[in-house]
Amino acid sequence: MSRKTATTPCPCCRQPKGAGKYLCYACWGNLPGPARSALSRQDSKAIGRLQELYRQVAAGVPLAEIQVTP
């Protein structure tokens, strides 16, 4: 029996992204390294950084220009 992995649309490109992922693989790779590092950190400020990412995506900021608080 195989299990199907749940997916949701990427907020940037609307392509499927894995459950628990912020962006699809392609969009994640287009973020600057410091933003990816900050978003990968799991601490008390993680939700705030995710909200920063989604606000910038909604505002149309190009992925390569997104900045997230470390």
Distance bins in CASP14 RR format, pairs under 12 A and 6 or more apart:
PFRMAT RR
TARGET T0000
AUTHOR 0000-0000-0000
RMODE 2
METHOD distances of the structure
MODEL  1
3 19 0 0 0 0 0 1 0 0 0 0 0
4 16 0 0 0 0 0 1 0 0 0 0 0
4 18 0 0 0 0 0 1 0 0 0 0 0
4 19 0 0 0 0 0 1 0 0 0 0 0
5 16 0 0 0 0 1 0 0 0 0 0 0
5 17 0 0 0 0 0 1 0 0 0 0 0
5 18 1 0 0 1 0 0 0 0 0 0 0
5 19 1 0 0 1 0 0 0 0 0 0 0
5 20 0 0 0 0 0 1 0 0 0 0 0
5 21 0 0 0 0 0 1 0 0 0 0 0
6 16 0 0 0 0 1 0 0 0 0 0 0
6 17 0 0 0 0 0 1 0 0 0 0 0
6 18 1 0 0 1 0 0 0 0 0 0 0
6 19 1 0 1 0 0 0 0 0 0 0 0
6 20 0 0 0 0 1 0 0 0 0 0 0
6 21 0 0 0 0 0 1 0 0 0 0 0
7 14 0 0 0 0 0 1 0 0 0 0 0
7 15 0 0 0 0 1 0 0 0 0 0 0
7 16 1 1 0 0 0 0 0 0 0 0 0
7 17 1 0 0 1 0 0 0 0 0 0 0
7 18 1 0 1 0 0 0 0 0 0 0 0
7 19 1 0 0 1 0 0 0 0 0 0 0
7 20 0 0 0 0 1 0 0 0 0 0 0
7 21 0 0 0 0 1 0 0 0 0 0 0
7 24 0 0 0 0 1 0 0 0 0 0 0
7 25 0 0 0 0 0 1 0 0 0 0 0
8 14 0 0 0 0 0 1 0 0 0 0 0
8 15 0 0 0 0 0 1 0 0 0 0 0
8 16 1 0 0 1 0 0 0 0 0 0 0
8 17 1 0 0 1 0 0 0 0 0 0 0
8 18 1 0 0 1 0 0 0 0 0 0 0
8 19 1 0 0 1 0 0 0 0 0 0 0
8 20 0 0 0 0 1 0 0 0 0 0 0
8 21 0 0 0 0 1 0 0 0 0 0 0
8 22 0 0 0 0 0 1 0 0 0 0 0
8 23 0 0 0 0 0 1 0 0 0 0 0
8 24 0 0 0 0 1 0 0 0 0 0 0
9 15 1 0 0 1 0 0 0 0 0 0 0
9 16 1 0 0 1 0 0 0 0 0 0 0
9 17 1 0 0 1 0 0 0 0 0 0 0
9 18 0 0 0 0 0 1 0 0 0 0 0
9 19 0 0 0 0 0 1 0 0 0 0 0
9 21 0 0 0 0 0 1 0 0 0 0 0
9 23 0 0 0 0 0 1 0 0 0 0 0
9 24 0 0 0 0 1 0 0 0 0 0 0
9 27 0 0 0 0 0 1 0 0 0 0 0
10 16 1 0 0 1 0 0 0 0 0 0 0
10 17 1 0 1 0 0 0 0 0 0 0 0
10 18 0 0 0 0 1 0 0 0 0 0 0
10 20 0 0 0 0 0 1 0 0 0 0 0
10 21 0 0 0 0 1 0 0 0 0 0 0
10 22 0 0 0 0 1 0 0 0 0 0 0
10 23 1 0 1 0 0 0 0 0 0 0 0
10 24 1 1 0 0 0 0 0 0 0 0 0
10 25 0 0 0 0 1 0 0 0 0 0 0
10 26 0 0 0 0 1 0 0 0 0 0 0
10 27 1 0 1 0 0 0 0 0 0 0 0
10 28 0 0 0 0 1 0 0 0 0 0 0
10 29 0 0 0 0 0 1 0 0 0 0 0
10 30 0 0 0 0 0 1 0 0 0 0 0
10 53 0 0 0 0 0 1 0 0 0 0 0
10 54 0 0 0 0 0 1 0 0 0 0 0
10 57 0 0 0 0 1 0 0 0 0 0 0
10 63 0 0 0 0 0 1 0 0 0 0 0
11 17 0 0 0 0 1 0 0 0 0 0 0
11 21 0 0 0 0 0 1 0 0 0 0 0
11 22 0 0 0 0 1 0 0 0 0 0 0
11 23 1 0 0 1 0 0 0 0 0 0 0
11 24 0 0 0 0 1 0 0 0 0 0 0
11 27 0 0 0 0 1 0 0 0 0 0 0
11 28 0 0 0 0 0 1 0 0 0 0 0
11 50 0 0 0 0 0 1 0 0 0 0 0
11 51 0 0 0 0 0 1 0 0 0 0 0
11 53 0 0 0 0 1 0 0 0 0 0 0
11 54 1 0 0 1 0 0 0 0 0 0 0
11 55 0 0 0 0 0 1 0 0 0 0 0
11 56 0 0 0 0 0 1 0 0 0 0 0
11 57 1 0 1 0 0 0 0 0 0 0 0
11 58 1 0 0 1 0 0 0 0 0 0 0
11 59 0 0 0 0 0 1 0 0 0 0 0
11 60 0 0 0 0 0 1 0 0 0 0 0
11 63 0 0 0 0 0 1 0 0 0 0 0
11 66 0 0 0 0 0 1 0 0 0 0 0
12 21 0 0 0 0 0 1 0 0 0 0 0
12 22 0 0 0 0 1 0 0 0 0 0 0
12 23 1 0 1 0 0 0 0 0 0 0 0
12 24 1 0 0 1 0 0 0 0 0 0 0
12 25 0 0 0 0 0 1 0 0 0 0 0
12 26 0 0 0 0 1 0 0 0 0 0 0
12 27 1 0 1 0 0 0 0 0 0 0 0
12 28 0 0 0 0 1 0 0 0 0 0 0
12 29 0 0 0 0 0 1 0 0 0 0 0
12 30 0 0 0 0 1 0 0 0 0 0 0
12 31 0 0 0 0 1 0 0 0 0 0 0
12 53 0 0 0 0 1 0 0 0 0 0 0
12 54 0 0 0 0 1 0 0 0 0 0 0
12 56 0 0 0 0 0 1 0 0 0 0 0
12 57 1 0 1 0 0 0 0 0 0 0 0
12 58 0 0 0 0 1 0 0 0 0 0 0
12 60 0 0 0 0 1 0 0 0 0 0 0
12 61 0 0 0 0 0 1 0 0 0 0 0
12 62 0 0 0 0 1 0 0 0 0 0 0
12 63 1 0 0 1 0 0 0 0 0 0 0
12 64 0 0 0 0 0 1 0 0 0 0 0
12 66 0 0 0 0 1 0 0 0 0 0 0
13 23 0 0 0 0 1 0 0 0 0 0 0
13 24 1 0 0 1 0 0 0 0 0 0 0
13 25 0 0 0 0 0 1 0 0 0 0 0
13 26 1 0 0 1 0 0 0 0 0 0 0
13 27 1 0 1 0 0 0 0 0 0 0 0
13 28 0 0 0 0 0 1 0 0 0 0 0
13 29 0 0 0 0 0 1 0 0 0 0 0
13 30 0 0 0 0 1 0 0 0 0 0 0
13 57 0 0 0 0 0 1 0 0 0 0 0
13 63 0 0 0 0 1 0 0 0 0 0 0
14 23 0 0 0 0 0 1 0 0 0 0 0
14 24 0 0 0 0 1 0 0 0 0 0 0
14 26 0 0 0 0 0 1 0 0 0 0 0
14 27 0 0 0 0 0 1 0 0 0 0 0
14 57 0 0 0 0 0 1 0 0 0 0 0
15 21 0 0 0 0 0 1 0 0 0 0 0
15 23 0 0 0 0 1 0 0 0 0 0 0
15 24 1 0 1 0 0 0 0 0 0 0 0
15 25 0 0 0 0 1 0 0 0 0 0 0
15 26 1 0 0 1 0 0 0 0 0 0 0
15 27 0 0 0 0 1 0 0 0 0 0 0
15 28 0 0 0 0 0 1 0 0 0 0 0
16 23 0 0 0 0 0 1 0 0 0 0 0
16 24 1 0 0 1 0 0 0 0 0 0 0
16 25 0 0 0 0 0 1 0 0 0 0 0
16 26 0 0 0 0 0 1 0 0 0 0 0
16 27 0 0 0 0 0 1 0 0 0 0 0
17 23 1 0 0 1 0 0 0 0 0 0 0
17 24 1 0 1 0 0 0 0 0 0 0 0
17 25 1 0 0 1 0 0 0 0 0 0 0
17 26 0 0 0 0 1 0 0 0 0 0 0
17 27 1 0 0 1 0 0 0 0 0 0 0
17 28 0 0 0 0 1 0 0 0 0 0 0
18 24 1 0 0 1 0 0 0 0 0 0 0
18 25 0 0 0 0 1 0 0 0 0 0 0
18 27 0 0 0 0 0 1 0 0 0 0 0
18 28 0 0 0 0 0 1 0 0 0 0 0
20 28 0 0 0 0 0 1 0 0 0 0 0
20 50 0 0 0 0 0 1 0 0 0 0 0
21 27 0 0 0 0 1 0 0 0 0 0 0
21 28 1 0 0 1 0 0 0 0 0 0 0
21 29 0 0 0 0 0 1 0 0 0 0 0
21 39 0 0 0 0 0 1 0 0 0 0 0
21 40 0 0 0 0 0 1 0 0 0 0 0
21 50 0 0 0 0 0 1 0 0 0 0 0
21 53 0 0 0 0 0 1 0 0 0 0 0
22 28 1 0 0 1 0 0 0 0 0 0 0
22 29 0 0 0 0 0 1 0 0 0 0 0
22 31 0 0 0 0 1 0 0 0 0 0 0
22 35 0 0 0 0 0 1 0 0 0 0 0
22 36 0 0 0 0 1 0 0 0 0 0 0
22 38 0 0 0 0 0 1 0 0 0 0 0
22 39 1 0 0 1 0 0 0 0 0 0 0
22 40 0 0 0 0 1 0 0 0 0 0 0
22 46 0 0 0 0 0 1 0 0 0 0 0
22 47 0 0 0 0 0 1 0 0 0 0 0
22 48 0 0 0 0 0 1 0 0 0 0 0
22 49 0 0 0 0 1 0 0 0 0 0 0
22 50 1 0 0 1 0 0 0 0 0 0 0
22 51 0 0 0 0 0 1 0 0 0 0 0
22 52 0 0 0 0 0 1 0 0 0 0 0
22 53 1 0 0 1 0 0 0 0 0 0 0
22 54 0 0 0 0 1 0 0 0 0 0 0
22 57 0 0 0 0 1 0 0 0 0 0 0
22 63 0 0 0 0 0 1 0 0 0 0 0
22 66 0 0 0 0 0 1 0 0 0 0 0
22 68 0 0 0 0 0 1 0 0 0 0 0
23 29 0 0 0 0 1 0 0 0 0 0 0
23 30 0 0 0 0 1 0 0 0 0 0 0
23 31 1 0 0 1 0 0 0 0 0 0 0
23 35 0 0 0 0 0 1 0 0 0 0 0
23 36 0 0 0 0 1 0 0 0 0 0 0
23 39 0 0 0 0 1 0 0 0 0 0 0
23 40 0 0 0 0 0 1 0 0 0 0 0
23 50 0 0 0 0 0 1 0 0 0 0 0
23 53 0 0 0 0 1 0 0 0 0 0 0
23 54 0 0 0 0 1 0 0 0 0 0 0
23 56 0 0 0 0 0 1 0 0 0 0 0
23 57 0 0 0 0 1 0 0 0 0 0 0
23 63 0 0 0 0 1 0 0 0 0 0 0
23 66 0 0 0 0 0 1 0 0 0 0 0
24 30 0 0 0 0 1 0 0 0 0 0 0
24 31 0 0 0 0 0 1 0 0 0 0 0
24 63 0 0 0 0 0 1 0 0 0 0 0
25 31 0 0 0 0 0 1 0 0 0 0 0
25 36 0 0 0 0 0 1 0 0 0 0 0
26 63 0 0 0 0 1 0 0 0 0 0 0
27 35 0 0 0 0 0 1 0 0 0 0 0
27 36 0 0 0 0 0 1 0 0 0 0 0
27 39 0 0 0 0 0 1 0 0 0 0 0
27 53 0 0 0 0 0 1 0 0 0 0 0
27 57 0 0 0 0 1 0 0 0 0 0 0
27 62 0 0 0 0 0 1 0 0 0 0 0
27 63 1 0 1 0 0 0 0 0 0 0 0
27 64 0 0 0 0 0 1 0 0 0 0 0
27 66 0 0 0 0 0 1 0 0 0 0 0
28 35 0 0 0 0 1 0 0 0 0 0 0
28 36 1 0 0 1 0 0 0 0 0 0 0
28 37 0 0 0 0 0 1 0 0 0 0 0
28 39 0 0 0 0 1 0 0 0 0 0 0
28 40 0 0 0 0 1 0 0 0 0 0 0
28 53 0 0 0 0 0 1 0 0 0 0 0
28 57 0 0 0 0 0 1 0 0 0 0 0
28 63 0 0 0 0 1 0 0 0 0 0 0
28 66 0 0 0 0 0 1 0 0 0 0 0
29 35 0 0 0 0 1 0 0 0 0 0 0
29 36 1 0 0 1 0 0 0 0 0 0 0
29 39 0 0 0 0 0 1 0 0 0 0 0
29 63 0 0 0 0 1 0 0 0 0 0 0
29 64 0 0 0 0 1 0 0 0 0 0 0
29 66 0 0 0 0 0 1 0 0 0 0 0
30 36 0 0 0 0 1 0 0 0 0 0 0
30 57 0 0 0 0 0 1 0 0 0 0 0
30 61 0 0 0 0 0 1 0 0 0 0 0
30 62 0 0 0 0 1 0 0 0 0 0 0
30 63 1 0 1 0 0 0 0 0 0 0 0
30 64 1 0 1 0 0 0 0 0 0 0 0
30 65 0 0 0 0 0 1 0 0 0 0 0
30 66 0 0 0 0 1 0 0 0 0 0 0
31 37 0 0 0 0 1 0 0 0 0 0 0
31 38 0 0 0 0 1 0 0 0 0 0 0
31 39 1 0 0 1 0 0 0 0 0 0 0
31 40 0 0 0 0 0 1 0 0 0 0 0
31 49 0 0 0 0 0 1 0 0 0 0 0
31 52 0 0 0 0 0 1 0 0 0 0 0
31 53 0 0 0 0 1 0 0 0 0 0 0
31 56 0 0 0 0 0 1 0 0 0 0 0
31 57 0 0 0 0 0 1 0 0 0 0 0
31 61 0 0 0 0 0 1 0 0 0 0 0
31 62 0 0 0 0 0 1 0 0 0 0 0
31 63 1 0 1 0 0 0 0 0 0 0 0
31 64 1 0 0 1 0 0 0 0 0 0 0
31 65 0 0 0 0 1 0 0 0 0 0 0
31 66 1 0 1 0 0 0 0 0 0 0 0
31 67 0 0 0 0 1 0 0 0 0 0 0
31 68 0 0 0 0 1 0 0 0 0 0 0
32 38 0 0 0 0 1 0 0 0 0 0 0
32 39 0 0 0 0 0 1 0 0 0 0 0
32 53 0 0 0 0 0 1 0 0 0 0 0
32 56 0 0 0 0 0 1 0 0 0 0 0
32 61 0 0 0 0 0 1 0 0 0 0 0
32 62 0 0 0 0 0 1 0 0 0 0 0
32 63 0 0 0 0 1 0 0 0 0 0 0
32 64 1 0 0 1 0 0 0 0 0 0 0
32 65 1 0 0 1 0 0 0 0 0 0 0
32 66 1 0 0 1 0 0 0 0 0 0 0
32 67 1 0 0 1 0 0 0 0 0 0 0
32 68 0 0 0 0 1 0 0 0 0 0 0
32 70 0 0 0 0 0 1 0 0 0 0 0
33 39 0 0 0 0 1 0 0 0 0 0 0
33 40 0 0 0 0 1 0 0 0 0 0 0
33 63 0 0 0 0 0 1 0 0 0 0 0
33 64 0 0 0 0 0 1 0 0 0 0 0
33 66 0 0 0 0 0 1 0 0 0 0 0
33 67 0 0 0 0 0 1 0 0 0 0 0
33 68 0 0 0 0 1 0 0 0 0 0 0
33 70 0 0 0 0 0 1 0 0 0 0 0
34 40 0 0 0 0 0 1 0 0 0 0 0
34 41 0 0 0 0 0 1 0 0 0 0 0
34 49 0 0 0 0 0 1 0 0 0 0 0
34 64 0 0 0 0 0 1 0 0 0 0 0
34 65 0 0 0 0 0 1 0 0 0 0 0
34 66 0 0 0 0 1 0 0 0 0 0 0
34 67 1 0 0 1 0 0 0 0 0 0 0
34 68 1 0 0 1 0 0 0 0 0 0 0
34 69 0 0 0 0 0 1 0 0 0 0 0
34 70 1 0 0 1 0 0 0 0 0 0 0
35 41 0 0 0 0 0 1 0 0 0 0 0
35 49 0 0 0 0 1 0 0 0 0 0 0
35 50 0 0 0 0 0 1 0 0 0 0 0
35 52 0 0 0 0 1 0 0 0 0 0 0
35 53 1 0 0 1 0 0 0 0 0 0 0
35 56 0 0 0 0 1 0 0 0 0 0 0
35 57 0 0 0 0 0 1 0 0 0 0 0
35 61 0 0 0 0 0 1 0 0 0 0 0
35 62 0 0 0 0 0 1 0 0 0 0 0
35 63 0 0 0 0 1 0 0 0 0 0 0
35 64 0 0 0 0 1 0 0 0 0 0 0
35 65 0 0 0 0 1 0 0 0 0 0 0
35 66 1 0 1 0 0 0 0 0 0 0 0
35 67 1 0 0 1 0 0 0 0 0 0 0
35 68 1 0 1 0 0 0 0 0 0 0 0
35 69 0 0 0 0 1 0 0 0 0 0 0
35 70 0 0 0 0 1 0 0 0 0 0 0
36 49 0 0 0 0 0 1 0 0 0 0 0
36 53 0 0 0 0 0 1 0 0 0 0 0
36 63 0 0 0 0 0 1 0 0 0 0 0
36 64 0 0 0 0 0 1 0 0 0 0 0
36 66 0 0 0 0 1 0 0 0 0 0 0
36 67 0 0 0 0 0 1 0 0 0 0 0
36 68 0 0 0 0 1 0 0 0 0 0 0
36 70 0 0 0 0 0 1 0 0 0 0 0
37 49 0 0 0 0 0 1 0 0 0 0 0
37 67 0 0 0 0 0 1 0 0 0 0 0
37 68 0 0 0 0 1 0 0 0 0 0 0
37 69 0 0 0 0 0 1 0 0 0 0 0
37 70 1 0 0 1 0 0 0 0 0 0 0
38 45 0 0 0 0 1 0 0 0 0 0 0
38 46 0 0 0 0 1 0 0 0 0 0 0
38 48 0 0 0 0 0 1 0 0 0 0 0
38 49 1 0 1 0 0 0 0 0 0 0 0
38 50 0 0 0 0 1 0 0 0 0 0 0
38 52 0 0 0 0 1 0 0 0 0 0 0
38 53 0 0 0 0 1 0 0 0 0 0 0
38 66 0 0 0 0 0 1 0 0 0 0 0
38 67 0 0 0 0 1 0 0 0 0 0 0
38 68 1 0 1 0 0 0 0 0 0 0 0
38 69 1 0 0 1 0 0 0 0 0 0 0
38 70 1 0 1 0 0 0 0 0 0 0 0
39 45 0 0 0 0 0 1 0 0 0 0 0
39 46 1 0 0 1 0 0 0 0 0 0 0
39 47 0 0 0 0 0 1 0 0 0 0 0
39 48 0 0 0 0 0 1 0 0 0 0 0
39 49 1 0 1 0 0 0 0 0 0 0 0
39 50 1 0 0 1 0 0 0 0 0 0 0
39 51 0 0 0 0 0 1 0 0 0 0 0
39 52 0 0 0 0 1 0 0 0 0 0 0
39 53 1 0 0 1 0 0 0 0 0 0 0
39 54 0 0 0 0 0 1 0 0 0 0 0
39 56 0 0 0 0 0 1 0 0 0 0 0
39 57 0 0 0 0 0 1 0 0 0 0 0
39 66 0 0 0 0 1 0 0 0 0 0 0
39 67 0 0 0 0 0 1 0 0 0 0 0
39 68 1 0 1 0 0 0 0 0 0 0 0
39 69 0 0 0 0 0 1 0 0 0 0 0
39 70 0 0 0 0 0 1 0 0 0 0 0
40 46 0 0 0 0 1 0 0 0 0 0 0
40 49 0 0 0 0 1 0 0 0 0 0 0
40 50 0 0 0 0 0 1 0 0 0 0 0
40 53 0 0 0 0 0 1 0 0 0 0 0
40 68 0 0 0 0 0 1 0 0 0 0 0
40 70 0 0 0 0 0 1 0 0 0 0 0
41 47 0 0 0 0 0 1 0 0 0 0 0
41 48 0 0 0 0 0 1 0 0 0 0 0
41 49 1 0 0 1 0 0 0 0 0 0 0
41 50 0 0 0 0 0 1 0 0 0 0 0
41 68 0 0 0 0 1 0 0 0 0 0 0
41 69 0 0 0 0 0 1 0 0 0 0 0
41 70 1 0 0 1 0 0 0 0 0 0 0
42 49 0 0 0 0 0 1 0 0 0 0 0
42 50 0 0 0 0 0 1 0 0 0 0 0
43 49 0 0 0 0 1 0 0 0 0 0 0
43 50 0 0 0 0 0 1 0 0 0 0 0
43 69 0 0 0 0 0 1 0 0 0 0 0
43 70 0 0 0 0 0 1 0 0 0 0 0
45 51 0 0 0 0 0 1 0 0 0 0 0
45 52 0 0 0 0 1 0 0 0 0 0 0
45 68 0 0 0 0 0 1 0 0 0 0 0
45 69 1 0 0 1 0 0 0 0 0 0 0
45 70 0 0 0 0 1 0 0 0 0 0 0
46 52 0 0 0 0 0 1 0 0 0 0 0
46 53 0 0 0 0 0 1 0 0 0 0 0
46 68 0 0 0 0 0 1 0 0 0 0 0
46 69 0 0 0 0 0 1 0 0 0 0 0
46 70 0 0 0 0 0 1 0 0 0 0 0
47 53 0 0 0 0 0 1 0 0 0 0 0
47 54 0 0 0 0 0 1 0 0 0 0 0
47 69 0 0 0 0 0 1 0 0 0 0 0
48 54 0 0 0 0 1 0 0 0 0 0 0
48 55 0 0 0 0 1 0 0 0 0 0 0
48 68 0 0 0 0 1 0 0 0 0 0 0
48 69 1 0 0 1 0 0 0 0 0 0 0
48 70 0 0 0 0 0 1 0 0 0 0 0
49 55 0 0 0 0 0 1 0 0 0 0 0
49 56 0 0 0 0 0 1 0 0 0 0 0
49 66 0 0 0 0 0 1 0 0 0 0 0
49 67 0 0 0 0 0 1 0 0 0 0 0
49 68 1 0 1 0 0 0 0 0 0 0 0
49 69 1 0 1 0 0 0 0 0 0 0 0
49 70 0 0 0 0 1 0 0 0 0 0 0
50 56 0 0 0 0 0 1 0 0 0 0 0
50 57 0 0 0 0 0 1 0 0 0 0 0
50 66 0 0 0 0 0 1 0 0 0 0 0
50 68 0 0 0 0 1 0 0 0 0 0 0
50 69 0 0 0 0 0 1 0 0 0 0 0
51 57 0 0 0 0 0 1 0 0 0 0 0
51 58 0 0 0 0 0 1 0 0 0 0 0
51 68 0 0 0 0 1 0 0 0 0 0 0
51 69 0 0 0 0 0 1 0 0 0 0 0
52 58 0 0 0 0 0 1 0 0 0 0 0
52 59 0 0 0 0 0 1 0 0 0 0 0
52 61 0 0 0 0 0 1 0 0 0 0 0
52 66 0 0 0 0 1 0 0 0 0 0 0
52 67 0 0 0 0 1 0 0 0 0 0 0
52 68 1 0 1 0 0 0 0 0 0 0 0
52 69 1 0 0 1 0 0 0 0 0 0 0
52 70 0 0 0 0 0 1 0 0 0 0 0
53 59 0 0 0 0 0 1 0 0 0 0 0
53 60 0 0 0 0 0 1 0 0 0 0 0
53 61 0 0 0 0 1 0 0 0 0 0 0
53 63 0 0 0 0 1 0 0 0 0 0 0
53 66 1 0 0 1 0 0 0 0 0 0 0
53 67 0 0 0 0 1 0 0 0 0 0 0
53 68 1 0 1 0 0 0 0 0 0 0 0
53 69 0 0 0 0 0 1 0 0 0 0 0
54 60 0 0 0 0 0 1 0 0 0 0 0
54 61 0 0 0 0 0 1 0 0 0 0 0
54 66 0 0 0 0 0 1 0 0 0 0 0
54 68 0 0 0 0 0 1 0 0 0 0 0
55 61 0 0 0 0 1 0 0 0 0 0 0
55 66 0 0 0 0 1 0 0 0 0 0 0
55 67 0 0 0 0 0 1 0 0 0 0 0
55 68 0 0 0 0 0 1 0 0 0 0 0
55 69 0 0 0 0 0 1 0 0 0 0 0
56 62 0 0 0 0 1 0 0 0 0 0 0
56 63 0 0 0 0 1 0 0 0 0 0 0
56 64 0 0 0 0 0 1 0 0 0 0 0
56 65 0 0 0 0 1 0 0 0 0 0 0
56 66 1 0 1 0 0 0 0 0 0 0 0
56 67 1 0 0 1 0 0 0 0 0 0 0
56 68 0 0 0 0 1 0 0 0 0 0 0
56 69 0 0 0 0 0 1 0 0 0 0 0
57 63 1 0 0 1 0 0 0 0 0 0 0
57 65 0 0 0 0 0 1 0 0 0 0 0
57 66 1 0 0 1 0 0 0 0 0 0 0
57 68 0 0 0 0 0 1 0 0 0 0 0
58 66 0 0 0 0 0 1 0 0 0 0 0
59 65 0 0 0 0 0 1 0 0 0 0 0
59 66 0 0 0 0 1 0 0 0 0 0 0
60 66 0 0 0 0 1 0 0 0 0 0 0
61 67 0 0 0 0 1 0 0 0 0 0 0
61 68 0 0 0 0 0 1 0 0 0 0 0
END
